[in-house]
Amino acid sequence: MVTMLDVARCAGVSKSTVSRVLNGKDVVREEVKALVYKAIEETGYRPNLLAQQLATKKSSMIGLVMTNAVYNGPFFSTLVYNAAKFCEAHNHRLIFADGKQSAEEEMNAIDFLVRMKCAGVMVYARHIPAPQLAKIISESPVPIMALNQRLSALPDNAVFIDHYRGSEIMMDYLQAQGHRRIAYIRGNMLSPSNTARQQAWQDKLNALGVKDTDALLAQGDWSMESGYRAAQALFAQGRTFSAILAANDDMALGAIKALKDQGLAVPEDVSVAGFDNAKVGRFVSPALTTLDIPIEHMIQNAVERILSIKNDPARAALCGTLVVRESVGQRCLSED
């Protein structure tokens, strides 16, 4: 392996001179820099960027911490894609650390990225309590941004999606189509996104005088398979409803399959809607009505705040946009 010393020998300079050139020190004459760059090309030397950053306390990396329980699915693939995109747009590289399955492991992942001299860290926490995360942020030597989580103690260090308001928008649309008894397929019960969406669903039904909301609730785990099983369970229990709202698009698609297997048509017999605006929802039949979640804006805001780039404060709290397609129709199933 070619080393910095090999470059120095090829260029006829000292190793420290090569180091100063690579670190951008202005004390090196231009003709000496030219010799070093020529030697780098001739030897094929590749600098150890991490070692440079640890030595100079400069970084072109931005960290992301996320628990592996939520890797699967379009929401999180979109999140990671946009994180990489906006880091690259600002000449930084995304570096990922697995938060695994506990608050301690999430904290270890944050600490790892801070010690790696990242310019900043984005944290999609699932186990660290908000007060503890706020304490970590306040004591961190680099900026840390909490994703999809409110931090009342440190509002400038949080960018989040208002999932409650987004669910209200979806419920208002379903109710405007005449649906009164709307079943809900929930995701992971520990998920703040699901908790907010489910609460808005329940509040909207209660406002209409629907009291037996527990009878309209089915458990999923974010996957298509769980959406299929949840819809089957609703029918097996003899529940009466004219629409199903699933906490994400994958479960909504599973529910559509279950309805078809029951010999029911969507939306003629039962309407179905979801959240996240997964790409596949455009290409199924019927195309899925959903709520587009502004993940791109959330990540853009977080990266810009880490790098102290002026951004739009309105992007701090986002609720999503209704996408009306074919899977929701006027109420057709008797709800009496």
TILUMDO-180767 format. One record per residue: y negated, z negated, x negated of N, C-alpha, C in turn; residue in three letters. Coordinates in steps of 0.02 Angstrom, whole numbers, plus 50000, padded with zeros to 5 digits. Atoms other than C-alpha are relative to their C-alpha. Example, Ala and Ser with C-alpha at 12.3 -4.5 7.8 and 13.67 -1.06 7.14 Angstrom:
REM TILUMDO-180767
500595000049955502254961049385499405000049955Ala;500595000350042500534964349316499454996350039Ser;
//
This chain:
REM TILUMDO-180767
500605000049957500005000050000499385000049956Met;500634999550038498285004849934499574993950013Val;500415006049994497174989749900499275001649980Thr;500704999450019495324987049874499935000749924Met;500024999650073495684984849689500155007249976Leu;499854993050017496445002449683499385004350010Asp;500614996249987494845009249760499494998849944Val;500485001850053493794999849631500165003649935Ala;499804996650061494805006949488499865007550003Arg;500114992949991494695024549558499265001749995Cys;500724998749999492805023149581499674997849935Ala;500295002450062492535014549413499494994550012Gly;500455005649984491684999449493500414993850008Val;499645006349990492114981349523500254999550073Ser;499745001349932493104975149674499454997350045Lys;500545002949961491584965249731499505005450023Ser;500444994549980490554981249733500295003850059Thr;499664996749943491834989649846499914995850063Val;500075004549943491764974349959499305000350029Ser;500694999649975489864975149969499875006650036Arg;500084993549967489934993650014500314999850070Val;499655000249936491204990650152499664995450050Leu;500345004849956490194976050221499285002050014Asn;500664997449983488614986550228499434996749964Gly;500535003250038487634977150096499525005249971Lys;500514995250024486004985950050499894999749925Asp;500135000950071486054979849870500355005249956Val;499624995050038487214994049817499625006650000Val;500354993650006486395009949752500385005550036Arg;499704994749962486705025849850500525003949960Glu;499524996350040487565034649705500654996249990Glu;499405004250006488765019949688500395000250065Val;499674999549934489125020349875500395006550005Lys;499674993549997489545038849859500654999949961Ala;499395000650040490795034949721500554996150037Leu;499525004249964491615021449827500305003850059Val;499754996249942491735032449982500475005649978Tyr;499564994750026492485046549878500674997049979Lys;499385003350021493765034449805500424997950060Ala;499645001949939494215028149979500365006150029Ile;499704993949974494535046050034500585002249957Glu;499484997650046495555050249880500624995550001Glu;499435004750002496635034649886500314998950069Thr;499745001249933496845034150076499964992750021Gly;500075007249985496275016050082499764998850071Tyr;500215002149933496145007950254499804992749997Arg;500235007050005495074992150257500354995650051Pro;499755005049954495784976450335499414997550041Asn;500605001649959494524975350477499984992750021Leu;499995007049980495094958250533499764995549944Leu;500215004150057494894951050359499255000649989Ala;500734999050007493154958850348499624995750050Gln;500365003649947492644951050513500044992449988Gln;499945007150014493324933950465499544997949942Leu;500425001550058492364934850301499265000550015Ala;500714998849987490734941450369499754996650064Thr;500175003149935490784932150537499695005050048Lys;500214994849954490424948750620500625002750035Lys;499424997549964491564956050753499825005950043Ser;500074994449953491784972150847500544999550053Ser;499475001149951493094964350961499754995750058Met;500125004249941492974957351138500684998150027Ile;499355002549978494414946551199500074999850076Gly;499835000749929495274945951368500604995550005Leu;499445004549987496374931651428500205000750073Val;499744999449932497484933851580500724997650001Met;499325002449995499074925251637500485005650016Thr;499534994449990500624936151634500295000350070Asn;499754999849931501024931551815499655005350041Ala;500394995349960499714944051871499925006849967Val;500064993550034500014958851755500165005850047Tyr;499744994449960500914969351884499545001650058Asn;500394997949943500004979652013499365003749981Gly;500584995850015498514991452026499364996249986Pro;500615003850011497164977952031499914998449926Phe;500055002350070497554971651857500045005749950Phe;500014994250045497934988451779499305003150000Ser;500694997649997496214993951840499534995449961Thr;500425004950036495444977951769500055001249925Leu;499914999150072496194980751596499725006849978Val;500284993450017495744999351598499254999749992Tyr;500735000350003493924995451635499764995549944Asn;500185004350056493884981451507500015004149935Ala;499954995850060494464993651373499455005350000Ala;500514994749996493265007151435499314997549982Lys;500685002450014491694996551430499944997049930Phe;500025002250070492154988551264499895006149954Cys;500064994050041492355005951190499305003050007Glu;500664997249989490715011651268499474996649959Ala;500475003850041489834998151169500264998849929His;499745000050068490795001551008500374993649982Asn;499595005950012491934986551027500725001750021His;499294999249985493824985151037500244994250043Arg;499725005249958494724975651174500624997049966Leu;499415003450027495974962651110500244995150053Ile;499715003649943497144954351233500414994049977Phe;499595005950013497914936851233500314997750065Ala;499625002049941499254931451356499874992650016Asp;500115006949978498774915951455500634996650025Gly;499355002549980500594913851505499974996250067Lys;499885003149935500974900851640499724993050009Gln;500275006849993499934885151615499294999849975Ser;500685000950023498184878751586499984999249925Ala;499985000950072498674873451410500075006649964Glu;499904993650033499274890851367499405004650009Glu;500624996349992497704898651440499474997649950Glu;500485002750048496654887051333500185002049929Met;499794997750066497694891451180499825007349989Asn;500174992950006497394909951215499255000849987Ala;500724999850011495514907051226499834998049929Ile;500125002550068495534897051065500205005149948Asp;499774994850046496524910750978499485005549992Phe;500494994550003495244924051023499344997749969Leu;500615002650031493774912950974500104999649924Val;499875000550071494594909650805500075006949967Arg;499974993150025494844928450787499305003049991Met;500704998050008492934929450784499825005650048Lys;500214995149950492824939850942499274999050016Cys;500715000549981491054943850994499924996050064Ala;500005003849938491494935951161500685000650032Gly;499345000149967492944932451278499915000250075Val;499954999949927493284937151459500634996350021Met;499425004249980494434924851549500135000950075Val;499774999749930495384928551709500494994150008Tyr;499615006250000495984910551728500364999150067Ala;499615001649940497344905651849500234992750001Arg;499755006850004497754888051791499474995049977His;500525004750023496224880451705499534998450057Ile;500485001849947495194870651833499295002049980Pro;500684997650013493404876751850499584995149957Ala;500405004650042492604860651778500225000249927Pro;499744999850069493734861651625499815006549966Gln;500204993650028493374880151601499254999949983Leu;500725000550014491504876551613499874996149936Ala;500075004050061491694863351477500185004249939Lys;499794995750055492624875651365499455005049984Ile;500534995050009491254888651392499394996949967Ile;500615003250026489834876451357500084998049927Ser;499895002150069490644871151192500205005749954Glu;499774994450040491154888451134499455002849954Ser;500504996950046490284896250981499865007350017Pro;500124993149979490434913451064499965000250076Val;500064999649928490014919051241500695000850034Pro;499404999349959491414916851369499795001350071Ile;500154998249931491354925151539500614999050043Met;499465001049951492434919351685500005005950048Ala;499934994349955493074934151786500284997950067Leu;499755001049932493294933551974500054992650018Asn;500005007249987492874915051980499294997449999Gln;500665003249997491344905252031499994993949955Arg;500105006150040490684892351909499314997350018Leu;500645002749977489334882151994499614996849943Ser;500335003250056488974872951832499695005049951Ala;500234994850047488734889051731500005006850035Leu;500004993749963488284903151850499895006249957Pro;500124994350044487704914351707500625002149961Asp;499394998450037489454913951634500585001850048Asn;499484998149952490374919851790499795006450037Ala;500094994149957490544936751874500605000250046Val;499455000849952491574937052031499925004750059Phe;499994996049939492064946652185500054995250059Ile;500015004449941491674938352351500555002450048Asp;499434997849961493404940452427499964997650073His;500095002449930492944930152581499595005150039Tyr;500444995249966491534942052625500365006750009Arg;499624993749995492644957052589500504999850057Gly;499525000849946493964950452708499644999950068Ser;500394999849938492624947552840499845007250020Glu;500164992949986492114965852825500615003550030Ile;499394996849975493914971352851500184997550070Met;499845002849934494194959552998499515002450053Met;500494997449952492574965153081500185007250020Asp;499804993149984493184983153069500615000150046Tyr;499405000149958494894979153141499844997750071Leu;500195002549934494124969353283499585005050038Gln;500394994749967492904983553318500445005450028Ala;499524995149974494434994553344500414997150057Gln;499665003149943495014982553480500574995449983Gly;499445004350020496254972353380499804992750004His;500155007149992496324954053426500534995849965Arg;499465003650034498024947953367500185004049937Arg;499924996550064498054953053184500434995749954Ile;499565003750046499504947653074499735000549929Ala;500234999950070499164943352892500584998849954Tyr;499505000950053500324945552743499634997649938Ile;500385002950056499714934152606500365001149934Arg;499714999550067499974935452419500164993249974Gly;499855006450031500284921552296499534994650026Asn;500415005349970499694905252373499544996749951Met;500445003050050498924899652208499415004549982Leu;500524995250017497814915052200499364998650038Ser;500645000949965495964911752238499815006150042Pro;500154993949961495814929852296500344999750067Ser;499635000549937497164927352426499724994450043Asn;500255005749962496484910352476499375001850039Thr;500624998149968494774917552514500125005150056Ala;499864994949949495454932752607500354997050061Arg;499645003149945496644922252710499544995550042Gln;500465004449964495274909852755499555004050046Gln;500434995849957494134923752820500405002850058Ala;499574997749946495584930952920500094994650054Trp;499905005449953495924914052999499364998350037Gln;500635001749967494094910453034499815005250052Asp;500164994749952493864927253119500444999650062Lys;499555000649942495394924753230499824993850041Leu;500205006049964494854907053273499375001150041Asn;500624998549964493144913653323500135003950064Ala;499814996349940494024924953448500414995850048Leu;499605004449958494994910153518500745000549987Gly;499294999550018496644914553434500184993649961Val;499855006550030497384897553394500654999949960Lys;499355000250032499164901453340500035004549939Asp;500034995650058498694909353175500614999349955Thr;499405000950042500214901853088500565004750022Asp;499484995549975501314912653199499885007249978Ala;500184993250021500414928153133499985000649924Leu;500055000250073500594923452950500695001149968Leu;499374998850035501944930052833499874999849924Ala;500085001050072502244926752648500225006249961Gln;499834994750048502214940352515499884997549930Gly;500125001950070502064940452326499625005649963Asp;500404994550024500914955652302500405006549992Trp;499614993950011502364968052285500135003750065Ser;499834996049942502834982252403500614997050036Met;499395002849971504544974352427499854993950043Glu;500165006049962503774958052485499625001750064Ser;500344997849939502644967252607500495002550051Gly;499474997549956504174975752678500364994250033Tyr;499645005849974505104959252697499574995950048Arg;500445003949958503584950452771499915003250069Ala;500064996649935503364963652906500644999450039Ala;499365001049966505214962652945500054993050031Gln;499975006949976505064943752962499574999050063Ala;500435000549941503624945453084500355002750062Leu;499644997149943504684956553196500614995750018Phe;499405004049987506244945753176499834993750039Ala;500235006149967505234930753238499695001550068Gln;500264998149935504654940553390499244999450007Gly;500735000749997502804939853344499695006150035Arg;500354994649966501604950153448499335001149965Thr;500624998450035500194959053357499895007650005Phe;500164992849998499304975853356499795002649932Ser;500214997850067498794976153172500274995149948Ala;499815004150057499364969753004499485000949946Ile;500454999950057498134965252867500384996949942Leu;499655002550059498964963352697499504998349945Ala;500475002450051498144954252551499915004849943Ala;500134994550047498354969652441500335006450026Asn;499754993549976498784988052460500755000749991Asp;499284999350009500534986752388500384996950058Asp;499665003249944501064974452523499875003850064Met;500144995949940500204985252655500465006050003Ala;499554994250002501225000252599500724998050016Leu;499335002449982502814989952608500054998650074Gly;500005001449929502334984552784500055006550041Ala;499964993649965502085002752837500725002650000Ile;499304997950004503845006852777500434996050048Lys;499615004249954504554992052875499875002050073Ala;500164997949932503634997653033500365006550018Leu;499664993649987504325015253017500754999050009Lys;499285001449994506075008252992500164996750067Asp;499925003049933505814998853156499905005250055Gln;500124994849951505455015353241499305000050028Gly;500695000449977503605011653258499565004849960Leu;500464995450032502185023653219499374996349979Ala;500645002850026500655019153114499495005750000Val;500255006049967499325017953182500124999850075Pro;499944999549926499875022953358500284993650030Glu;499725006249974500945007253381499714993849967Asp;500285005650038500324995753244499555002849945Val;500444998050055498834997753128500144995749939Ser;499905003650062498934992552945499415001149954Val;500554999550049497574988952817500154995549941Ala;499895003950060497504981952641499354998849962Gly;500565001150045496374977552495500155003149932Phe;500004997850070496014984752321499915007449990Asp;500094992750006495955003552357500425002949943Asn;499544997150049497475007752252500055007550011Ala;500004992749996497575026352213500555002750046Lys;499444997649961499265028252297499854999950075Val;500165000649930498495023252463499705006450030Gly;500294993749976497615040152474500535005250015Arg;499514994649999499225049952461500624998550043Phe;499465001549954500415041052580499815002650069Val;500134997849931500575045952763500234994650048Ser;500724998549998499615039152851499644997049939Pro;500405002750054498305036652715499734993150019Ala;500125007149986497895018252698499274998250004Leu;500665003049995496315010152761499994993649957Thr;500005005450049495774997552630499294997949984Thr;500655002150025494344988352546499975001449926Leu;500084998350071493764995552381499684994149964Asp;500235005850037493554981252258499635002349937Ile;500414997650056492154983752128500184996949933Pro;499785002750063493184979051977499595002849942Ile;500384996750053492234991551870499344996549988Glu;500655003350007490564983251904500084992949974His;499895006850024491284965951875500104999949924Met;499864999850072491934970651703499395002449961Ile;500604997750034490374980351657499504994349992Gln;500465005750003489324965151698500214995049947Asn;499765004950049490434953751594499905002349929Ala;500084997350068490424964951440499265000049980Val;500714999750016488544967351450499704993149988Glu;500245006850011488234948751464500234997349932Arg;499755002250065489344945251314499585002949943Ile;500374996650053488364957851211499254999550009Leu;500715001249987486674951951281499645006550017Ser;500304993849976486344968951360499744998750070Ile;500305001249935485174968451508500415003550054Lys;499614997049945486134971251670499714998050067Asn;500245001149933485884971151856500274993450027Asp;499765006549975485974953051923500395000750065Pro;499654999149936486584960052090500755001149990Ala;499304998950012488244963952005500384993549989Arg;499665006450012488624945351982500474998250057Ala;499585001449942489334943652159500085006350040Ala;499854993649968490174958652239500534998950053Leu;499525001349946491154960052400500435006150017Cys;499584994249987491834977752407499735004350056Gly;500224995049952491654992952519500595002350042Thr;499484997849955492674997852671500165007449989Leu;499774993150007493705013752649500435001550061Val;499664998549937494205020552820500435006349992Val;499554994350002495735031752823500405000350065Arg;499624998449939497155035252944500434994350027Glu;499505005049981498175019152952499774994950052Ser;500275004449948497035010053074499745004350058Val;500234996549940496765016053252499794995150053Gly;500185004249944496185009553418500604996050023Gln;499455004449977497214995253490500425003650051Arg;499544996749954498765002253573500554995450024Cys;499455004649982500024987953577499754994550044Leu;500215005349955499914975853721500034993349964Ser;500035006550034499404958853660500044994350051Glu;499975005249949499654949353823500664996149995Asp;
//
